[in-house]
Amino acid sequence: MTQAQTGPTGEAGLPPGNLDADRFLALYRLMWRIRAFEEMAIEGQRAGLVLGAIHPSIGQEAVAAGVCAGLRPADLLLSTHRGHGHTLAKGADSLAMMRELLGRAGGTCGGKGGSMHIADFGVGMLGANGVVGANIPIAVGAAQALRLRRAGEIVVCIFGDGAINRGPFLEGLNWARVFDLPVLFVCEDNGFSATTRTRTLTAGDGAAARAEGLGIPAGRVDGNDLIAVDAAARAGIAAVRAGGGPRLIEARTYRITGHTAVDPAAYRPAAEVEEWRAACPIARLGAALLLAGVTDAALAGARAEAETEMRSAMEVARDTGWPDTAAAFADVQDAGDPRARAF
């Protein structure tokens, strides 16, 4: 049984003696930025401003922050339909992201992608994906391209535990191993495949075990412990960048919200949610930073800055105009009349 099914672990996240307080305070601020962005997005959807479904990652912020902290700007990232946090952590602009969710001009995809297909090539974020597992072969293709170019960059591909039962997982990991591609796979294991407990439909011992069966070195980490995620990600990234081939990290975490912003998640006991809420990765890192000498005022300031930034982003995005209608035909491939080609 996975951690996401048996409850959170205990007092993890306590600082080592050489904790870099400045660095981890920046990651603490990043986690608050992710949470504040999603809280504003939920508010925006309730107000009828956000177009389409959104899938919050509240409670999972340590995975996004910890994994992306070790990446270089030129490294590439592939995400899931639950990708706001990953996109922010890779360096995307919060206002452009909010405009994208509202379908406004100036969005990262011109208002066309929305939440589930948000992307920002300028920061190496190749996109979220509304099809479960579909980002895995795309990531492998990107890694193959980097190999052919003899580039020094790597690819990180984040997916959920529900994706490991789909063909793209096996096909993608197999290809990455056969050709020793520079890709780090990260399974964000929150214990649920949409509204179903993953353990009820997944055989074996999860993503790490399946990766090891293909000869890919893999490890598990407490995904609610930012310090542990950061260490695991840095080790995995270094191994991949050094030419060691693919690696996989299984990060066990929990989403506090439902599958979507409008999902009441009645399929979960309230006590379970509260137990995991008490294991909030932001609070855990905050406790570690206090022990490392960071002040309460500094922690409160980081939260306040994040909340102010995201509320401003929502207000500016709300007041931004719609894209020009002619833009609907931009970035669209015209392959001609299929009847002419097929017959």
N, C-alpha and C positions, 0 to 999 in steps of 0.2 A: 504494500500500500504506500502511496506517495505521501509526502509531507502535506501536500495540499488537501489530502483526504483525512489525515489523522490529526490535523491541528498544527499550529505554529510551534517552532522550537522555542527554547527558553532564552536565557540572557546572552544572545549573540550580539555582535556589533560593538563590544567594548574595545576601547582603543589600545593598540600596542604602544609600547613605550616611545616609539619614534613616529607616532602619528603626525602627519603633515596637516596641522590644523587649518592652515589657509586653504590648502587644496580641498580638503573635505568640507570646509565651510562653503566653498564654491559649489561643490556637488550637492550639498544640503540646499543651497539656494536654487540650484537647477531642479531638484525634485519638487520644491515648492512651486516653481514656475510651471512645471508639468501639471501639477495638481490644480493650480489656480486656472490654467488654461482650460482644463477639462471641466472644472466647475462652472466657468463662464460659458463654455460651449453648451453645457446642460441647461443653464439658464436661458441661453439663446434659443435652444430648441423649444423649451416650454413657452417662450414668447413668440414662437412661429418664425424666428429669424434664420435659424440654421436649416439648410435644405438637405433632406435625406437623413438616413440613419447615422448615428454616431455610436461608437463602441468605446466607452471610457476605460481607462487603465488605472483608475484610482485604487491605490494599494500596491501597484506593481512598479512604482517609479524607480526603485533601486536597480532594476534590470536595465532600463533605458539609460539611466545616468551612469551606472557602473560599467556597462559595456562600451558606450560611446566615448567615455572619458579617455580611453586608451587609443582612440583612432586618430589618424592624421586627416587634415582637410581633404586630401586627395583620395583617401580610402572611400570605398563604396558601401552603401547600406541598402538592404532590401527589408521591407517591413510587411506587416499584416494589416487587416482591416482595423486593428486596434493599435494604430501607429502614431498617434499624436505625440506621445512621449518620446518615441524614437526619433521622430522628425525634429522636434525641438532640441533634443540632446545632440543631434548631428550638426546643429548650428543654424537651422532655418529661422527666419524672422517671424516672430509671433504675430505681428500685424498682418503680414502676407498670408499666414496660415489662417487667421481668423477670417480674413476676406474670402479665402477659398471656401471655408465652411459656409459662409453666407452667400456664396455664388457671386461675389462682387468683383469689379475691376480691380486689378492689382493683386489678385490671389496668386498663390504659387503656381497654379495651373490655369490661370486666367478665369477662375471660377467654374471650370468645367469638371474638375476631378472630385471636388467635395472631400469629405472626410476619408472615405474608404480608398480613394485613389490619389491621395495627396502625395506630391513629389516636389523635389527641389534639386535639380541637377547641379545647381551652382554650389551646393554644399556636399555633393556626392550622394544625396538621398535619391535613389532611383525609383522609389515609389512604394506606397502601400498597395495592397491588393485585396480586392473583395472576394477573390476565389481562394478558399482555404488550401494552402500548400502550393499555390501557383507561383509564389515568389521564390521557391526553392530552385527549380530549374532555371529561372531567370538569373538568380545569383550565380549558379554554376556556369551559365553561359558568359556572364560578366567576368568571372574568374578565369575562364578559358581565354577570353579576349586579352586579359591582363598578361596571361602566360605567353600568348603569341606575340604580344608587344614587348615582352621582357621588361614589363614595368615593375616598379617596386611596391606598388599599392596592393592592398588586399581587399577582400569582400567580406562583409558580415551579413548574415542572413538570419533574421529573427522570425520565429514562427511559434504557434501555440501547440499544446499537447494534442489537440484534435487533428493536427495536420499529419501526425506520424502514422495514421491509418490510411493515408491516401497514397496512391501510386507515385506522385511526384517526390515524396520523401525518399522512398527506396531508390528511384531512378536517379535523383539528384545526388544523393550521398554516394551511390555506387560510381557514378561518373566522376565525382570529385576525388574519390579514392583511387580509381583506376589511373587517372592522369595526375594525381598528386597536386591538385589545384589549390591556390592560395585563398581558401575560404574558411571562415569560422562560422559554424552553425550554432545558433543559440535557441534552445527550446524554452520558451516562456511557459512553464508548466503551472497553470493555476487550478488544475484539478477538474476543470469543466470543459467539455466540448459543447459550446453554446449553452444549452440548458440541461445537458446530461452529464452526469459524473463520468469522467473519462475512464475510471477503473471498471465501469460496467460494460465497456465495449472495446477495451484495449488489452490484449494478451501480453504476457511477459512483464518485464520490469522497466518499461518506459523507453524514452528516446535514447538515453545513454547506452542502455544494453543493446538496442538495435544498432546503434552506430558502431559499437565495439564488435558486433557480429560481422560488420563489413570491413573491419580492420582499421577503423577510425578511432584514434585515442579520444576518450570522452570522460567527463567528470560531472559530478553533481555539486550544486552549491545552494546554500540558503539564499533564495532570491529576494528575501526581505532584509538582508544584511548587506548594506551598500559596501562596507569595507571588504567583505568576503567576495562579493561579485566583482569589485574592482580588481582584487588580487587575481581571481580566476581569469578574468577577461584579459588582464595585462599579460599573464603567462601564456594564454592561448594565442593572443595576437602576436606575441613575440615568436612563438614557435612557428606559426603560419608564415610570418614575415621572413623568418630565417630559412624558409624553403622546406619546412617539415611536412608540408601537405595539409590536408584538412584536419580540423579539430571540432569537437562538439562540446558545448556546455549545456547541461540541463539545470535550469534555475527554477526552483520550486517556490511559488509565490501564491497570491490570492487576489482576486479582484473584489473590492468591497461593493461595487455597484452590480447591477444586473448585466446581462449580456449586452444589451443596448441601454441607452439613456432612459427609455420608456419601459424597460423590463423590470417589474417589481421583484423578480427573483424569489417568488414564493416557494420555489422548489428547494430552497436552502433553509435550515433552521436558523432562527434569529440569533440563537446563542452561538452558533458557529461563526456567523458574521462578526459578532461582537468580540469573540475570541481573537479573530484575525485582525479586527480593527485595533485591538490592544497591542498587536505586534506590528503596527504601522512602521514601514521602513524609514519614514521621515522622523518619527519620534525616536526610533532606535538610534539613528545617527545623531540626532540632537543630544540624546543622553551621553553618547560617546564623546561628542565635542565638548560638552560641559565638563566631563572628567579630564579632558585635555586642556582645559583652561579657557575655552571660549565662553563669553558672557551670555547671560540670558538676553541682554539687550541686543547683542549681535544676532542671535538666533531670531528674535522677534523682528528685527530689522530686515533680515533676509526674507521672512514670510511677508512682511508688509510691502516690501519692494515688489515681490512677485505678484501679489494680489493687485497692487496698483497698476503694474504693467499690463496685466491681462484684462482688467476692467477697462483701461484706456483703449486697449486693442479692440475690445468688443464695441465700445462706443464709436471709435473711428470707423471701424468696419461697417457698422450699422448705418453710418452717415455717408458711406462711399457709394457712388453710383453703380449701376449695373453695367456690365460690359457692352460694348457696341455690338449690335446684332450681326454685323458682318464678321465678327470674330468667331461666330459659330462655324464658319467654313475654313478657318485657319487651322493648320496642323492636322488636317484630315486628308487621308490618302484617297485619291480618285483612281480606282483600279479599272474603271471603264464598265461597260455593260457586261455582267456575267453571262448573259445569254449568248453574246457574241463569242465569248471564249469557250463556253461549254458545248456549243452545238455547231 
